[in-house]
């Protein structure tokens, strides 16, 4: 019998925008406006006064997307656009892809420390608003032709090898082939399609109305990255990217636009406001490993958190490891299975049941919260239990979160 404590940290609301494909429907939406959509709706959905929010923790990976690229205070500008009172404090921070899941960890820490009773956590990324960069001209010679730099091609941290290349090497060490990666990518699209057709994403996606030059606004209510016509034949024809041998645009996620928000509270505060508890946050873990070993991160983080929470994989009903590449869940599942084929099959059958970033999209600093909310709603449909989500990013950091639905 699970004991409920008045100081438990619980989720009372969680939603996101649909994720737009690169150059797709959300490409012209202002960064602050995009983030304000879920930030506004997450409190509006449960009829909560935004003034009760003690802090907002907001993942922001690249402030050049903002109209004020130099110290934009992105969370601050977003919360004001979302209609929060100016007395609500916030922090914008960059941990790349783990940001929105780490925002949950920060919120849990602050609530458990007694500093606040409620927090909004999430993040926003807009590859469509990414500008070109012109370096070396502020104090340099501008008489000669200059080269514009595109900061998103290739996707890498400039002083380190491309993550696709390093992830490819790690996958090879674990005996993971190009064919296995493509099969996993197809599974992601198939699982997403089945979940979409079953109406599963209606709980978490808040449709976005996008004004058009002429006529009625466009309503976006599905993730644009999804490919209903994906097939092994099509995936096998794609060329590897950035010098890797097996990672392609097909078994990797897109560069997507989107935002997520989760409203967390102390259980006693939720009860005081007569709000339904959607899930309890059981534990959060953040780790860092060698920068060249990114696909291993979620697996190691999950192992550590299970031990800290006194749980085993047998206790977990469903899991998701964000598909930064297909290689990431495939490597991390091997770590969790500890060379046990039966255990691996059991993990495989519970992993990424509704698809993940390959089909859904990956607006980097928003994805961690998406993983948690998707697992939460899936648990609720199943009648309760434990779920565990993991995500890698930020030069081989990794985060994992375990939630429980009673």
C-alpha positions as CSV (number, residue, x, y, z in Angstrom):
1,X,0.0,0.0,0.0
2,X,1.5,3.3,-1.1
3,X,1.5,6.0,1.6
4,X,0.5,9.5,0.6
5,X,2.2,12.4,2.3
6,X,1.0,16.0,2.4
7,X,4.5,17.1,1.3
8,X,4.5,14.9,-1.8
9,X,5.1,16.8,-5.0
10,X,2.3,16.1,-7.4
11,X,1.3,17.0,-11.0
12,X,-2.1,18.7,-11.4
13,X,-1.9,19.9,-15.0
14,X,0.4,19.2,-18.0
15,X,0.1,20.0,-21.7
16,X,2.1,21.1,-24.7
17,X,1.8,22.6,-28.1
18,X,1.9,20.3,-31.1
19,X,5.5,20.0,-32.3
20,X,6.1,21.6,-35.7
21,X,8.6,20.3,-38.3
22,X,11.6,22.4,-39.4
23,X,10.3,25.2,-41.6
24,X,6.7,24.0,-40.8
25,X,3.6,25.6,-39.4
26,X,5.2,27.1,-36.3
27,X,8.3,28.6,-38.0
28,X,7.1,32.2,-37.8
29,X,5.6,32.1,-34.3
30,X,7.5,34.4,-32.0
31,X,9.5,32.5,-29.4
32,X,7.9,34.2,-26.4
33,X,4.4,33.7,-27.9
34,X,5.1,30.0,-28.5
35,X,6.2,29.4,-24.9
36,X,3.3,31.4,-23.5
37,X,0.8,29.0,-25.0
38,X,1.3,26.1,-22.7
39,X,2.5,28.3,-19.8
40,X,-0.9,30.1,-20.0
41,X,-3.1,27.1,-20.6
42,X,-1.5,24.9,-17.9
43,X,-3.0,27.0,-15.2
44,X,-6.1,28.0,-17.1
45,X,-7.0,24.3,-17.6
46,X,-7.4,23.7,-13.9
47,X,-8.8,27.2,-13.2
48,X,-5.8,28.2,-11.0
49,X,-4.8,31.8,-10.5
50,X,-1.3,32.1,-12.0
51,X,-0.4,34.3,-9.0
52,X,-0.1,31.2,-6.8
53,X,2.8,29.9,-8.8
54,X,5.9,30.3,-6.6
55,X,8.5,29.9,-9.4
56,X,8.8,29.1,-13.1
57,X,11.7,26.9,-14.2
58,X,12.1,27.2,-18.0
59,X,14.5,25.4,-20.3
60,X,16.0,27.7,-23.0
61,X,18.8,26.2,-25.1
62,X,19.5,29.0,-27.5
63,X,18.6,32.6,-26.8
64,X,19.5,33.7,-30.3
65,X,16.0,32.4,-31.2
66,X,14.6,35.3,-29.1
67,X,14.0,38.7,-30.5
68,X,16.4,40.0,-27.8
69,X,19.3,37.5,-28.1
70,X,21.4,39.2,-25.5
71,X,20.2,38.3,-22.0
72,X,16.5,38.1,-23.0
73,X,15.2,36.7,-19.7
74,X,13.2,34.3,-21.8
75,X,11.1,32.8,-19.0
76,X,10.4,36.3,-17.6
77,X,9.2,37.6,-21.0
78,X,7.2,34.5,-21.6
79,X,5.4,34.5,-18.3
80,X,4.4,38.1,-18.8
81,X,3.0,37.3,-22.2
82,X,1.2,34.4,-20.7
83,X,-0.6,36.7,-18.2
84,X,1.2,35.9,-15.0
85,X,1.6,38.7,-12.5
86,X,5.0,40.4,-12.5
87,X,5.5,39.1,-8.9
88,X,6.1,35.5,-10.1
89,X,9.9,34.8,-10.2
90,X,11.4,32.7,-12.9
91,X,14.7,31.2,-14.2
92,X,15.7,30.4,-17.8
93,X,18.5,27.9,-18.1
94,X,20.4,25.9,-20.7
95,X,21.1,22.2,-20.2
96,X,20.2,21.4,-23.9
97,X,17.9,18.4,-24.3
98,X,17.6,17.5,-20.6
99,X,16.4,21.1,-19.7
100,X,12.6,20.5,-19.3
101,X,13.1,17.3,-17.3
102,X,15.6,19.0,-15.1
103,X,13.1,21.8,-14.6
104,X,10.9,19.2,-12.9
105,X,13.8,18.3,-10.6
106,X,14.4,21.9,-9.7
107,X,10.7,22.4,-9.0
108,X,10.6,19.3,-6.8
109,X,13.7,20.5,-4.9
110,X,12.2,23.9,-4.2
111,X,8.8,22.5,-3.1
112,X,10.4,19.9,-0.8
113,X,12.7,22.6,0.7
114,X,9.6,24.5,1.7
115,X,10.4,27.5,-0.4
116,X,7.3,27.3,-2.6
117,X,4.1,25.4,-2.9
118,X,3.6,25.4,-6.7
119,X,5.8,25.7,-9.7
120,X,5.5,25.6,-13.5
121,X,8.2,23.8,-15.3
122,X,8.9,23.2,-19.0
123,X,10.6,24.8,-21.9
124,X,10.5,26.1,-25.4
125,X,12.6,25.6,-28.6
126,X,12.1,27.2,-32.0
127,X,14.5,26.1,-34.7
128,X,12.4,28.1,-37.1
129,X,13.4,31.4,-35.4
130,X,17.1,30.6,-35.5
131,X,19.0,33.4,-37.2
132,X,22.2,33.2,-39.2
133,X,25.4,34.5,-37.5
134,X,27.9,36.9,-38.8
135,X,31.1,36.7,-36.7
136,X,34.2,38.8,-36.6
137,X,32.8,42.1,-37.9
138,X,32.3,44.1,-34.8
139,X,35.9,45.2,-34.6
140,X,37.2,43.6,-37.8
141,X,37.7,44.7,-41.4
142,X,34.3,44.8,-43.1
143,X,35.6,45.8,-46.6
144,X,35.7,42.2,-47.7
145,X,33.0,39.6,-48.2
146,X,31.8,37.9,-45.0
147,X,30.4,34.4,-44.5
148,X,27.2,33.8,-42.7
149,X,27.2,30.9,-40.2
150,X,24.3,28.7,-39.8
151,X,24.4,27.6,-36.1
152,X,22.2,24.5,-36.6
153,X,24.1,22.8,-39.5
154,X,25.7,20.6,-38.5
155,X,24.0,20.1,-35.1
156,X,27.0,19.9,-32.7
157,X,28.9,21.6,-30.0
158,X,31.6,23.4,-31.9
159,X,34.6,22.2,-29.9
160,X,33.5,18.5,-29.9
161,X,32.8,15.9,-32.6
162,X,29.2,15.7,-33.9
163,X,27.0,13.8,-31.4
164,X,25.7,11.6,-34.3
165,X,29.3,10.4,-35.0
166,X,30.0,9.6,-31.3
167,X,26.6,8.0,-30.8
168,X,27.2,5.9,-33.9
169,X,30.5,4.6,-32.4
170,X,28.9,3.8,-29.1
171,X,26.0,1.9,-30.9
172,X,28.6,-0.1,-32.8
173,X,30.3,-1.1,-29.6
174,X,27.0,-2.5,-28.4
175,X,26.5,-4.4,-31.6
176,X,23.6,-2.2,-32.8
177,X,23.3,-2.2,-36.6
178,X,21.9,0.4,-39.1
179,X,19.0,-2.1,-39.7
180,X,18.1,-2.2,-36.0
181,X,18.1,1.6,-35.8
182,X,15.8,1.8,-38.8
183,X,13.5,-0.8,-37.4
184,X,13.3,1.2,-34.2
185,X,12.6,4.4,-36.1
186,X,9.7,2.7,-38.0
187,X,8.4,1.4,-34.7
188,X,8.3,4.9,-33.3
189,X,6.2,6.1,-36.3
190,X,3.9,3.1,-36.1
191,X,3.4,3.5,-32.3
192,X,2.7,7.2,-32.7
193,X,0.2,6.5,-35.4
194,X,-1.6,3.9,-33.4
195,X,-1.7,6.2,-30.3
196,X,-2.9,9.2,-32.4
197,X,-5.7,7.1,-34.0
198,X,-6.7,6.0,-30.5
199,X,-7.0,9.6,-29.4
200,X,-4.2,9.4,-26.8
201,X,-2.6,12.7,-27.6
202,X,-5.8,14.7,-26.9
203,X,-4.9,14.8,-23.2
204,X,-1.6,16.5,-23.7
205,X,-1.7,18.5,-27.0
206,X,-3.3,21.9,-26.9
207,X,-4.2,22.8,-30.5
208,X,-2.6,26.0,-31.8
209,X,-4.4,28.5,-34.0
210,X,-1.9,30.0,-36.6
211,X,-3.0,33.1,-38.5
212,X,-2.7,32.8,-42.3
213,X,-2.1,35.5,-44.8
214,X,-5.5,35.0,-46.2
215,X,-8.6,33.1,-45.0
216,X,-9.2,31.3,-41.7
217,X,-6.4,30.5,-39.3
218,X,-4.7,27.1,-39.5
219,X,-5.4,24.8,-36.5
220,X,-2.4,22.6,-35.8
221,X,-3.3,19.7,-33.5
222,X,-0.9,16.9,-34.6
223,X,2.9,16.7,-34.4
224,X,4.2,17.5,-37.9
225,X,7.3,15.2,-37.7
226,X,5.1,12.1,-37.9
227,X,5.3,10.1,-41.1
228,X,2.4,7.8,-41.6
229,X,4.0,6.4,-44.8
230,X,7.3,5.6,-43.2
231,X,8.8,2.2,-44.2
232,X,12.0,0.2,-43.9
233,X,12.5,0.6,-47.6
234,X,12.3,4.4,-47.4
235,X,14.5,4.5,-44.3
236,X,17.1,2.3,-45.8
237,X,17.7,4.6,-48.7
238,X,18.6,7.6,-46.5
239,X,22.3,8.5,-46.4
240,X,24.1,8.8,-43.0
241,X,24.6,12.3,-41.6
242,X,27.6,14.3,-40.5
243,X,30.1,11.5,-41.2
244,X,28.5,8.8,-39.1
245,X,28.0,5.3,-40.6
246,X,24.5,4.4,-39.6
247,X,22.7,7.4,-38.2
248,X,20.4,9.1,-40.8
249,X,17.7,11.8,-40.8
250,X,15.3,8.8,-40.6
251,X,16.5,7.2,-37.4
252,X,17.1,10.6,-35.8
253,X,14.6,13.2,-34.7
254,X,13.9,16.5,-36.6
255,X,14.8,20.0,-35.6
256,X,11.4,21.0,-34.3
257,X,9.5,23.9,-32.8
258,X,7.4,23.5,-29.7
259,X,6.8,24.2,-26.0
260,X,5.7,22.2,-22.9
261,X,4.5,23.1,-19.4
262,X,3.7,21.1,-16.2
263,X,2.1,22.5,-13.1
264,X,3.5,20.9,-9.9
265,X,2.3,21.4,-6.4
266,X,2.7,20.2,-2.8
267,X,0.0,17.6,-2.3
268,X,-1.5,19.7,0.6
269,X,-1.8,22.7,-1.7
270,X,-3.5,20.7,-4.4
271,X,-5.9,19.4,-1.8
272,X,-6.5,22.9,-0.4
273,X,-7.4,24.0,-4.0
274,X,-9.5,20.9,-4.5
275,X,-7.5,19.9,-7.6
276,X,-7.3,16.4,-9.0
277,X,-3.9,14.8,-8.5
278,X,-2.8,13.4,-11.8
279,X,0.4,11.8,-10.7
280,X,3.0,11.9,-7.9
281,X,6.7,12.6,-8.6
282,X,8.5,9.7,-6.9
283,X,12.1,10.7,-7.8
284,X,14.3,12.6,-10.1
285,X,18.0,12.0,-11.0
286,X,20.6,13.9,-13.0
287,X,23.9,12.5,-14.0
288,X,26.8,13.3,-16.3
289,X,29.2,10.9,-18.1
290,X,32.0,11.1,-20.6
291,X,31.1,13.5,-23.4
292,X,31.6,10.8,-26.1
293,X,29.1,8.3,-24.5
294,X,25.8,10.1,-24.8
295,X,23.6,7.0,-25.6
296,X,24.5,5.4,-22.3
297,X,23.3,8.3,-20.2
298,X,19.6,7.5,-19.7
299,X,20.4,3.8,-19.0
300,X,22.8,4.6,-16.2
301,X,20.6,7.4,-14.8
302,X,17.6,5.0,-14.7
303,X,19.6,2.3,-12.9
304,X,20.6,4.8,-10.2
305,X,17.1,6.2,-9.7
306,X,15.5,2.8,-9.4
307,X,17.9,2.0,-6.6
308,X,17.4,5.3,-4.8
309,X,13.6,4.8,-5.0
310,X,13.9,1.2,-3.8
311,X,12.1,0.0,-7.0
312,X,13.0,-2.5,-9.7
313,X,12.2,-2.7,-13.4
314,X,9.5,-5.1,-12.6
315,X,7.7,-2.3,-10.7
316,X,7.6,-0.1,-13.8
317,X,4.5,-0.3,-16.1
318,X,5.8,1.8,-19.0
319,X,8.9,3.7,-19.9
320,X,10.2,6.2,-22.4
321,X,13.7,7.1,-23.4
322,X,13.7,10.1,-25.7
323,X,14.9,9.2,-29.2
324,X,17.7,11.8,-29.6
325,X,18.7,9.0,-32.0
326,X,17.4,5.5,-32.3
327,X,20.8,4.5,-30.8
328,X,19.9,6.1,-27.5
329,X,17.1,3.9,-26.3
330,X,18.7,0.9,-28.0
331,X,22.0,1.4,-26.1
332,X,20.3,2.3,-22.8
333,X,17.9,-0.6,-22.9
334,X,21.0,-2.9,-23.2
335,X,22.4,-1.3,-20.1
336,X,19.2,-1.7,-18.2
337,X,18.9,-5.4,-19.3
338,X,22.5,-6.2,-18.1
339,X,23.0,-8.8,-20.9
340,X,19.9,-10.7,-20.1
341,X,17.9,-11.3,-23.3
342,X,14.6,-12.1,-21.5
343,X,15.0,-8.9,-19.4
344,X,15.7,-6.9,-22.6
345,X,12.6,-8.2,-24.3
346,X,10.5,-7.2,-21.3
347,X,12.0,-3.7,-21.3
348,X,11.6,-3.4,-25.1
349,X,7.9,-4.2,-24.8
350,X,7.3,-1.4,-22.3
351,X,9.4,1.2,-23.9
352,X,8.2,4.2,-26.1
353,X,4.7,2.8,-26.4
354,X,3.4,5.9,-28.1
355,X,6.5,6.6,-30.1
356,X,9.0,9.2,-29.2
357,X,11.1,12.0,-30.7
358,X,11.7,10.3,-34.1
359,X,8.0,10.4,-34.7
360,X,6.9,13.2,-32.4
361,X,9.7,15.7,-32.9
362,X,12.4,17.1,-30.6
363,X,12.3,20.8,-29.7
364,X,15.3,20.2,-27.5
365,X,14.6,22.1,-24.3
366,X,10.9,21.2,-24.3
367,X,11.2,17.4,-24.8
368,X,11.9,16.3,-21.2
369,X,8.5,17.6,-19.9
370,X,6.8,16.0,-22.9
371,X,8.2,12.6,-21.9
372,X,6.9,12.9,-18.4
373,X,3.4,14.0,-19.4
374,X,3.0,11.4,-22.0
375,X,3.9,8.7,-19.5
376,X,1.6,10.2,-17.0
377,X,-1.4,10.1,-19.3
378,X,-0.6,6.6,-20.4
379,X,-0.5,5.4,-16.8
380,X,-3.8,7.0,-16.1
381,X,-5.3,5.2,-19.1
382,X,-3.9,1.9,-17.8
383,X,-5.4,2.4,-14.3
384,X,-2.2,3.5,-12.5
385,X,1.2,2.3,-11.6
386,X,4.8,3.5,-12.0
387,X,6.4,5.0,-15.1
388,X,10.0,6.1,-15.8
389,X,11.3,8.5,-18.4
390,X,14.8,9.3,-19.4
391,X,16.5,11.8,-21.7
392,X,20.1,12.6,-22.7
393,X,21.7,15.8,-23.8
394,X,24.0,18.6,-22.9
395,X,27.4,17.0,-23.7
396,X,26.3,13.6,-22.2
397,X,24.3,14.6,-19.3
398,X,21.1,12.6,-18.6
399,X,18.0,13.0,-16.5
400,X,15.4,10.5,-15.4
401,X,12.1,10.8,-13.6
402,X,9.8,8.2,-11.9
403,X,6.2,9.1,-11.4
404,X,3.3,7.2,-9.9
405,X,-0.4,7.2,-10.6
406,X,-2.6,5.8,-7.8
